[in-house]
Amino acid sequence: MISITEAAAGMILKSKAQQPDPDLCLRISARMTPQYGLVYNMGFDQPQPEDQQYQLLGVDLVVDRNSLLYVDQLVLDFGALEGEEQFLFENPLDQAPQTKDACGTTPGSGSCGTGCSCG
């Protein structure tokens, strides 16, 4: 089950209030890559019939079927990482990158991950 901290929910709801369509949901997707481990994307989108839908702390959240396996234990937070305020994906399923120069997530790092549009 995905969970969202109060800090993350507050930032998401603040951002959603600026969207022109009040029916948009927060979409989170994830995929596993050999180079970077888990890679996340998030943004506002229309829910689709095949999506898993959640209502967490006032946030309407959708996840596509292919991402469900990777976000089952995800905690979405908002806070500082390396001195920068951003959304943090904390997921025990994250794996260390396969290359030393990769900037993806590492186990328990809570980092945003490569390729995410979350900041």
C-alpha angles and dihedrals in degrees: 000000000000118000133193127206121230090249092056093044090052093052093045093050091047090052093044090054087064093054117103093223114061091195094067118116130204108259119204121188131178137186133181118239127185092225101046109017113225116010118196135200128184136176143127117291144151114272116248125213092247094051124107106237128208135180108207124171090334094313119122104215131185131190126188119234095252092057098047094087092055099045100045093110098026121138113196111207137168121221147101122313117177089347096307126108110232146133112284124209108208109189130156088207092067114116129206115261115260094228128058093228096049115116098205128119126294129205110294093350095126089212123155093245132223117298098017122135096209109118 
